[in-house]
Amino acid sequence: MLKRALFVGRFQPFHNGHLHAVRAILKEADELLIVVGSAQMSHEPDNPFTAGERLEMIKCALDAAGVDRNRYMLIPIPDAPAHRVWVSQVESQTPHFDIVYTNQPLTRRLLIEAGYKVRGIELHMRKQFEATEIRRRILMDEEWGDLVPPEVYQYVKKIDGDARIRDLAKTDTVNKRRR
């Protein structure tokens, strides 16, 4: 069994596909470092939630799913000013890891070039469990609660995250008209 794995995502929001990936990775690794990427980004249409909010929703979902807190760490990491610097930034802000799980092409390439073993993640119902689709449904006032763990749904509602997503889309539309 692998000692420690790294899983990178933006988790905007954390959804059932992410939960499926965490469970699958923990079948292969003793420990999992969950990197919340683009940690500096928030209040944008594609990045509506803050790093702190994403950490909270992940922790709530994993607790409810019975994932042992001793088996994972949540680590927020901001984007780097240059792609090649990002791997060094990850290395400096995380404990040592043996393997990386990602399907994101740029993340995959950067980590492979840095000498890491990288595996893809089995995508679980990808068309349904995708943060872009969840944000679209929220924006269009369609049902989305079945795409995320119940704790994430409750948390997003509690922080009025669905209204934030709709407001940010209005701001984005106004800004596009001004250009």
C-alpha positions in Angstrom: 0.0 0.0 0.0 1.2 3.5 -0.7 2.0 5.6 2.2 0.7 9.1 1.3 -1.3 10.4 -1.7 -2.0 13.9 -2.9 -5.4 14.9 -4.4 -5.7 18.4 -5.9 -8.9 20.2 -6.7 -10.6 23.6 -6.4 -13.8 22.0 -4.9 -16.1 24.8 -6.0 -18.1 23.1 -4.4 -17.1 19.7 -3.0 -19.5 17.2 -4.7 -20.3 13.5 -4.7 -17.7 12.8 -7.4 -15.0 14.3 -5.1 -16.3 12.1 -2.2 -16.2 9.1 -4.4 -12.6 9.9 -5.4 -11.5 10.4 -1.7 -12.9 7.0 -0.8 -11.3 5.3 -3.8 -7.9 6.9 -3.1 -8.0 5.9 0.6 -8.4 2.3 -0.5 -5.0 2.6 -2.1 -3.2 4.9 0.3 -2.7 5.1 4.1 -3.1 8.9 4.1 -4.4 11.6 1.8 -3.4 15.2 1.4 -6.3 17.1 0.0 -5.0 20.2 -1.6 -7.6 23.0 -2.0 -6.2 24.7 -5.0 -6.6 28.3 -6.1 -7.0 29.1 -2.4 -6.7 32.9 -3.0 -9.7 32.8 -5.4 -13.3 33.6 -4.2 -16.3 35.6 -5.1 -15.9 34.9 -8.8 -18.4 33.0 -11.1 -16.0 30.0 -11.4 -14.6 30.3 -7.9 -17.5 31.5 -5.7 -16.4 30.0 -2.3 -13.4 31.1 -0.2 -10.7 28.6 0.8 -12.1 28.6 4.4 -15.6 27.8 3.1 -14.3 25.0 0.9 -12.3 23.5 3.8 -15.4 23.6 6.0 -17.6 21.9 3.4 -15.0 19.2 2.8 -14.5 18.5 6.5 -18.3 18.3 7.1 -18.8 16.0 4.2 -15.9 13.7 5.1 -17.0 13.6 8.8 -20.5 12.6 7.8 -19.2 10.0 5.4 -17.2 8.4 8.3 -13.8 9.2 6.8 -11.3 9.0 9.7 -9.7 12.5 10.2 -6.4 10.8 11.0 -6.3 9.6 7.4 -6.5 13.0 5.6 -5.2 16.5 5.8 -6.8 19.6 4.2 -4.2 22.0 2.8 -5.1 25.3 1.0 -2.6 26.3 -1.6 -2.9 29.5 -3.7 -2.0 29.6 -7.4 1.7 30.5 -8.2 2.8 33.4 -10.4 4.2 30.9 -12.9 3.2 27.2 -13.6 6.7 25.8 -13.0 6.8 27.5 -9.5 3.5 25.9 -8.5 5.0 22.4 -7.8 7.7 23.9 -5.5 4.9 25.8 -3.7 3.0 22.5 -3.2 6.2 20.7 -2.0 6.9 23.5 0.5 3.4 23.6 1.9 2.6 19.9 2.2 4.2 16.9 3.9 6.1 14.4 1.6 3.7 12.5 -0.7 4.3 9.3 -2.8 1.8 9.7 -5.5 -0.6 12.3 -7.0 -4.2 11.7 -8.1 -5.5 14.2 -10.7 -7.3 14.3 -14.0 -6.4 18.0 -14.6 -4.0 18.0 -17.6 -1.8 20.9 -16.5 -1.5 19.7 -12.9 -0.7 16.2 -14.2 2.0 17.5 -16.6 3.7 19.7 -14.0 3.9 16.9 -11.4 5.1 14.4 -13.9 7.8 16.8 -15.1 8.8 17.2 -11.4 9.3 13.4 -11.1 6.1 12.4 -9.4 4.0 9.3 -10.1 0.6 10.6 -11.2 -2.6 8.5 -11.5 -5.9 9.5 -13.0 -9.0 9.4 -10.9 -11.9 7.2 -11.9 -14.6 9.7 -12.8 -17.8 8.8 -11.1 -20.8 10.0 -13.1 -18.8 12.9 -14.4 -21.5 14.6 -16.4 -23.6 14.8 -13.3 -20.9 15.3 -10.6 -19.1 18.3 -11.9 -18.8 21.6 -10.1 -19.5 23.6 -13.3 -22.8 21.7 -13.6 -23.7 22.3 -10.0 -23.0 26.1 -10.3 -25.0 26.2 -13.5 -27.9 24.5 -11.8 -27.7 26.9 -8.9 -27.6 29.8 -11.3 -30.6 28.6 -13.2 -32.5 27.8 -10.0 -32.6 24.1 -10.8 -32.3 21.2 -8.3 -28.7 20.5 -7.3 -28.9 19.0 -3.8 -28.6 15.5 -5.0 -25.2 16.2 -6.6 -23.4 17.1 -3.3 -23.3 15.5 0.1 -26.2 16.7 2.2 -23.8 18.5 4.5 -22.4 20.5 1.6 -25.9 21.4 0.5 -26.8 22.6 4.0 -23.5 24.5 4.3 -23.9 26.3 1.0 -27.5 27.2 2.0 -26.3 28.4 5.4 -23.8 30.8 4.0 -26.2 31.9 1.3 -23.8 30.5 -1.3 -26.5 29.9 -3.9 -27.5 33.6 -3.8 -23.8 34.5 -4.0 -23.4 32.5 -7.2 -26.5 34.2 -8.8 -25.2 37.7 -7.7 -21.7 37.0 -9.1 -23.2 36.0 -12.4 -25.0 39.4 -12.6 -21.7 41.2 -11.8 -19.9 39.2 -14.5 -22.6 40.1 -17.0 -22.4 43.8 -16.2 -18.6 43.8 -16.4 -18.8 42.0 -19.9 -21.2 44.7 -21.1 -18.8 47.5 -20.0 -15.9 46.1 -22.0 
